[in-house]
Amino acid sequence: MKVLFGGAEFGKNNEIVKAFTNALHDLEHGPGPNNEIRKTLDNAGHDIVHGPGPNNEIRKLGKRLSL
Protein backbone atom coordinates (compact mmCIF):
# COMPACT_ATOMS: atom_id res chain seq x y z
CA MET A 1 0.00 0.00 0.00
CA LYS A 2 1.30 3.43 -0.93
CA VAL A 3 -0.26 6.69 0.16
CA LEU A 4 0.21 9.91 -1.78
CA PHE A 5 -0.14 13.09 0.25
CA GLY A 6 0.78 16.49 -1.16
CA GLY A 7 3.15 14.96 -3.66
CA ALA A 8 4.92 12.82 -1.00
CA GLU A 9 4.64 9.06 -1.12
CA PHE A 10 4.41 7.01 2.07
CA GLY A 11 4.99 3.25 2.07
CA LYS A 12 3.47 0.72 4.49
CA ASN A 13 6.43 0.96 6.92
CA ASN A 14 6.34 4.75 7.23
CA GLU A 15 5.64 5.89 10.82
CA ILE A 16 2.68 8.03 9.76
CA VAL A 17 1.06 5.11 7.93
CA LYS A 18 1.73 2.75 10.86
CA ALA A 19 0.19 5.22 13.35
CA PHE A 20 -2.88 5.70 11.15
CA THR A 21 -3.29 1.93 10.64
CA ASN A 22 -2.95 1.32 14.39
CA ALA A 23 -5.50 4.03 15.23
CA LEU A 24 -7.94 2.61 12.69
CA HIS A 25 -7.50 -0.89 14.14
CA ASP A 26 -8.12 0.41 17.69
CA LEU A 27 -11.31 2.15 16.53
CA GLU A 28 -12.60 -0.98 14.80
CA HIS A 29 -11.53 -3.62 17.35
CA GLY A 30 -10.78 -1.73 20.56
CA PRO A 31 -7.33 -1.19 22.03
CA GLY A 32 -5.21 -4.28 22.73
CA PRO A 33 -3.62 -5.19 26.07
CA ASN A 34 -0.38 -3.33 25.23
CA ASN A 35 -2.07 -0.03 24.36
CA GLU A 36 -0.47 2.74 26.46
CA ILE A 37 -3.78 4.35 27.43
CA ARG A 38 -5.29 0.99 28.39
CA LYS A 39 -2.21 0.07 30.49
CA THR A 40 -2.34 3.43 32.29
CA LEU A 41 -6.06 3.11 33.09
CA ASP A 42 -5.67 -0.52 34.21
CA ASN A 43 -2.78 0.50 36.47
CA ALA A 44 -4.77 3.39 37.97
CA GLY A 45 -7.73 1.06 38.61
CA HIS A 46 -5.46 -1.46 40.31
CA ASP A 47 -3.95 1.26 42.51
CA ILE A 48 -7.43 2.42 43.55
CA VAL A 49 -8.63 -1.08 44.43
CA HIS A 50 -5.42 -2.52 45.93
CA GLY A 51 -3.42 0.58 46.85
CA PRO A 52 -0.20 1.69 45.17
CA GLY A 53 2.64 -0.84 44.99
CA PRO A 54 6.25 -0.25 46.04
CA ASN A 55 7.24 0.89 42.52
CA ASN A 56 4.47 3.50 42.24
CA GLU A 57 5.96 6.84 41.11
CA ILE A 58 4.00 8.90 43.66
CA ARG A 59 5.07 6.56 46.45
CA LYS A 60 8.73 6.84 45.34
CA LEU A 61 8.46 10.65 45.33
CA GLY A 62 7.02 10.62 48.86
CA LYS A 63 9.96 8.51 50.07
CA ARG A 64 12.42 10.89 48.40
CA LEU A 65 10.77 13.87 50.08
CA SER A 66 10.55 11.99 53.41
CA LEU A 67 6.76 12.22 53.57
Distance bins in CASP14 RR format, pairs under 12 A and 6 or more apart:
PFRMAT RR
TARGET T0000
AUTHOR 0000-0000-0000
RMODE 2
METHOD distances of the structure
MODEL  1
1 9 0 0 0 0 0 1 0 0 0 0 0
1 10 0 0 0 0 1 0 0 0 0 0 0
1 11 1 0 0 1 0 0 0 0 0 0 0
1 12 1 0 1 0 0 0 0 0 0 0 0
1 13 0 0 0 0 0 1 0 0 0 0 0
1 14 0 0 0 0 0 1 0 0 0 0 0
1 17 1 0 0 1 0 0 0 0 0 0 0
1 18 0 0 0 0 0 1 0 0 0 0 0
1 20 0 0 0 0 0 1 0 0 0 0 0
1 21 0 0 0 0 1 0 0 0 0 0 0
2 8 0 0 0 0 0 1 0 0 0 0 0
2 9 1 0 1 0 0 0 0 0 0 0 0
2 10 1 0 0 1 0 0 0 0 0 0 0
2 11 1 0 1 0 0 0 0 0 0 0 0
2 12 1 0 0 1 0 0 0 0 0 0 0
2 13 0 0 0 0 0 1 0 0 0 0 0
2 14 0 0 0 0 1 0 0 0 0 0 0
2 17 0 0 0 0 1 0 0 0 0 0 0
3 9 1 0 0 1 0 0 0 0 0 0 0
3 10 1 0 1 0 0 0 0 0 0 0 0
3 11 1 0 0 1 0 0 0 0 0 0 0
3 12 0 0 0 0 1 0 0 0 0 0 0
3 13 0 0 0 0 0 1 0 0 0 0 0
3 14 1 0 0 1 0 0 0 0 0 0 0
3 16 0 0 0 0 1 0 0 0 0 0 0
3 17 1 0 1 0 0 0 0 0 0 0 0
3 18 0 0 0 0 0 1 0 0 0 0 0
3 20 0 0 0 0 1 0 0 0 0 0 0
3 21 0 0 0 0 0 1 0 0 0 0 0
4 10 1 0 0 1 0 0 0 0 0 0 0
4 11 0 0 0 0 0 1 0 0 0 0 0
4 14 0 0 0 0 0 1 0 0 0 0 0
4 17 0 0 0 0 0 1 0 0 0 0 0
5 11 0 0 0 0 0 1 0 0 0 0 0
5 14 0 0 0 0 0 1 0 0 0 0 0
5 16 0 0 0 0 1 0 0 0 0 0 0
5 17 0 0 0 0 1 0 0 0 0 0 0
5 20 0 0 0 0 0 1 0 0 0 0 0
8 14 0 0 0 0 1 0 0 0 0 0 0
8 16 0 0 0 0 1 0 0 0 0 0 0
8 17 0 0 0 0 0 1 0 0 0 0 0
9 16 0 0 0 0 0 1 0 0 0 0 0
9 17 0 0 0 0 0 1 0 0 0 0 0
10 16 1 0 1 0 0 0 0 0 0 0 0
10 17 1 0 1 0 0 0 0 0 0 0 0
10 18 0 0 0 0 1 0 0 0 0 0 0
10 19 0 0 0 0 0 1 0 0 0 0 0
10 20 0 0 0 0 1 0 0 0 0 0 0
10 21 0 0 0 0 0 1 0 0 0 0 0
11 17 1 0 1 0 0 0 0 0 0 0 0
11 18 0 0 0 0 1 0 0 0 0 0 0
11 20 0 0 0 0 0 1 0 0 0 0 0
11 21 0 0 0 0 0 1 0 0 0 0 0
12 18 1 0 0 1 0 0 0 0 0 0 0
12 20 0 0 0 0 0 1 0 0 0 0 0
12 21 0 0 0 0 1 0 0 0 0 0 0
13 19 0 0 0 0 0 1 0 0 0 0 0
13 21 0 0 0 0 0 1 0 0 0 0 0
14 20 0 0 0 0 1 0 0 0 0 0 0
14 21 0 0 0 0 0 1 0 0 0 0 0
15 21 0 0 0 0 0 1 0 0 0 0 0
15 22 0 0 0 0 0 1 0 0 0 0 0
16 22 0 0 0 0 0 1 0 0 0 0 0
16 23 0 0 0 0 0 1 0 0 0 0 0
17 23 0 0 0 0 0 1 0 0 0 0 0
17 24 0 0 0 0 0 1 0 0 0 0 0
18 24 0 0 0 0 0 1 0 0 0 0 0
18 25 0 0 0 0 0 1 0 0 0 0 0
19 25 0 0 0 0 0 1 0 0 0 0 0
19 26 0 0 0 0 0 1 0 0 0 0 0
20 26 0 0 0 0 0 1 0 0 0 0 0
20 27 0 0 0 0 0 1 0 0 0 0 0
21 27 0 0 0 0 0 1 0 0 0 0 0
21 28 0 0 0 0 0 1 0 0 0 0 0
22 28 0 0 0 0 0 1 0 0 0 0 0
22 29 0 0 0 0 0 1 0 0 0 0 0
22 30 0 0 0 0 0 1 0 0 0 0 0
22 31 0 0 0 0 1 0 0 0 0 0 0
22 32 0 0 0 0 0 1 0 0 0 0 0
22 34 0 0 0 0 0 1 0 0 0 0 0
22 35 0 0 0 0 1 0 0 0 0 0 0
22 36 0 0 0 0 0 1 0 0 0 0 0
23 29 0 0 0 0 0 1 0 0 0 0 0
23 30 0 0 0 0 0 1 0 0 0 0 0
23 31 0 0 0 0 1 0 0 0 0 0 0
23 35 0 0 0 0 0 1 0 0 0 0 0
23 37 0 0 0 0 0 1 0 0 0 0 0
24 30 0 0 0 0 0 1 0 0 0 0 0
25 31 0 0 0 0 1 0 0 0 0 0 0
25 32 0 0 0 0 1 0 0 0 0 0 0
25 35 0 0 0 0 0 1 0 0 0 0 0
26 32 1 0 0 1 0 0 0 0 0 0 0
26 34 0 0 0 0 0 1 0 0 0 0 0
26 35 1 0 0 1 0 0 0 0 0 0 0
26 36 0 0 0 0 0 1 0 0 0 0 0
26 37 0 0 0 0 1 0 0 0 0 0 0
26 38 0 0 0 0 1 0 0 0 0 0 0
27 35 0 0 0 0 0 1 0 0 0 0 0
29 35 0 0 0 0 0 1 0 0 0 0 0
30 37 0 0 0 0 0 1 0 0 0 0 0
30 38 0 0 0 0 1 0 0 0 0 0 0
31 37 1 0 0 1 0 0 0 0 0 0 0
31 38 1 0 1 0 0 0 0 0 0 0 0
31 39 0 0 0 0 1 0 0 0 0 0 0
31 40 0 0 0 0 0 1 0 0 0 0 0
31 41 0 0 0 0 1 0 0 0 0 0 0
31 42 0 0 0 0 0 1 0 0 0 0 0
32 38 1 0 0 1 0 0 0 0 0 0 0
32 39 0 0 0 0 1 0 0 0 0 0 0
32 42 0 0 0 0 0 1 0 0 0 0 0
33 39 1 0 0 1 0 0 0 0 0 0 0
33 41 0 0 0 0 0 1 0 0 0 0 0
33 42 0 0 0 0 1 0 0 0 0 0 0
34 40 0 0 0 0 0 1 0 0 0 0 0
34 42 0 0 0 0 0 1 0 0 0 0 0
35 41 0 0 0 0 1 0 0 0 0 0 0
35 42 0 0 0 0 1 0 0 0 0 0 0
36 42 0 0 0 0 0 1 0 0 0 0 0
36 43 0 0 0 0 0 1 0 0 0 0 0
37 43 0 0 0 0 0 1 0 0 0 0 0
37 44 0 0 0 0 0 1 0 0 0 0 0
38 44 0 0 0 0 0 1 0 0 0 0 0
38 45 0 0 0 0 0 1 0 0 0 0 0
39 45 0 0 0 0 0 1 0 0 0 0 0
39 46 0 0 0 0 0 1 0 0 0 0 0
40 46 0 0 0 0 0 1 0 0 0 0 0
40 47 0 0 0 0 0 1 0 0 0 0 0
40 57 0 0 0 0 0 1 0 0 0 0 0
41 47 0 0 0 0 0 1 0 0 0 0 0
41 48 0 0 0 0 0 1 0 0 0 0 0
42 48 0 0 0 0 0 1 0 0 0 0 0
42 49 0 0 0 0 0 1 0 0 0 0 0
42 50 0 0 0 0 0 1 0 0 0 0 0
43 49 0 0 0 0 0 1 0 0 0 0 0
43 50 0 0 0 0 0 1 0 0 0 0 0
43 51 0 0 0 0 0 1 0 0 0 0 0
43 52 0 0 0 0 1 0 0 0 0 0 0
43 53 0 0 0 0 0 1 0 0 0 0 0
43 55 0 0 0 0 0 1 0 0 0 0 0
43 56 0 0 0 0 1 0 0 0 0 0 0
43 57 0 0 0 0 0 1 0 0 0 0 0
43 58 0 0 0 0 0 1 0 0 0 0 0
44 50 0 0 0 0 0 1 0 0 0 0 0
44 51 0 0 0 0 0 1 0 0 0 0 0
44 52 0 0 0 0 1 0 0 0 0 0 0
44 56 0 0 0 0 0 1 0 0 0 0 0
44 57 0 0 0 0 0 1 0 0 0 0 0
44 58 0 0 0 0 0 1 0 0 0 0 0
45 51 0 0 0 0 1 0 0 0 0 0 0
45 52 0 0 0 0 0 1 0 0 0 0 0
46 52 0 0 0 0 1 0 0 0 0 0 0
46 53 0 0 0 0 1 0 0 0 0 0 0
46 56 0 0 0 0 0 1 0 0 0 0 0
47 53 1 0 0 1 0 0 0 0 0 0 0
47 54 0 0 0 0 0 1 0 0 0 0 0
47 55 0 0 0 0 0 1 0 0 0 0 0
47 56 1 0 0 1 0 0 0 0 0 0 0
47 57 0 0 0 0 0 1 0 0 0 0 0
47 58 0 0 0 0 1 0 0 0 0 0 0
47 59 0 0 0 0 1 0 0 0 0 0 0
48 56 0 0 0 0 0 1 0 0 0 0 0
50 56 0 0 0 0 0 1 0 0 0 0 0
51 58 0 0 0 0 0 1 0 0 0 0 0
51 59 0 0 0 0 1 0 0 0 0 0 0
52 58 1 0 0 1 0 0 0 0 0 0 0
52 59 1 0 1 0 0 0 0 0 0 0 0
52 60 0 0 0 0 1 0 0 0 0 0 0
52 61 0 0 0 0 0 1 0 0 0 0 0
52 62 0 0 0 0 0 1 0 0 0 0 0
52 63 0 0 0 0 0 1 0 0 0 0 0
53 59 1 0 0 1 0 0 0 0 0 0 0
53 60 0 0 0 0 1 0 0 0 0 0 0
53 63 0 0 0 0 0 1 0 0 0 0 0
54 60 0 0 0 0 1 0 0 0 0 0 0
54 63 0 0 0 0 1 0 0 0 0 0 0
55 63 0 0 0 0 0 1 0 0 0 0 0
56 62 0 0 0 0 1 0 0 0 0 0 0
56 63 0 0 0 0 0 1 0 0 0 0 0
57 63 0 0 0 0 0 1 0 0 0 0 0
57 64 0 0 0 0 0 1 0 0 0 0 0
58 64 0 0 0 0 0 1 0 0 0 0 0
58 65 0 0 0 0 0 1 0 0 0 0 0
58 67 0 0 0 0 0 1 0 0 0 0 0
59 65 0 0 0 0 0 1 0 0 0 0 0
59 67 0 0 0 0 1 0 0 0 0 0 0
60 67 0 0 0 0 0 1 0 0 0 0 0
61 67 0 0 0 0 1 0 0 0 0 0 0
END
